[in-house]
């Protein structure tokens, strides 16, 4: 995984992939930038053009740096932990330091 090889330690997964939906078609995720060497990242991870079409085609989902703003006031990590009506919700934390391919 390019995030791990670039030094990313944590990814947070959200969206229908982590709900009770029977057949999710994609996922939404954000990744912590601390310790990441941007020169080792797959350039697709930083391509947000055309509604992130290249990310969706490559990874079957969308991945954002955790500190990037998802809306006017919330970084993605915070945004993913809130429902559209403002209630707190859970997301899945993946510890890439423990992940073995």
Buried (B, 14 or more C-beta within 10 A) or exposed (E): EBBBEBBBBBBBBBBBBBEEEEEBEEBBBBBBBEEBEEEEBBEBBEEEEEEBEBBBEBBEBBBBBBBEEBEEEEBBBBBBBBEEEEEEEEBBEBEBEEEEE
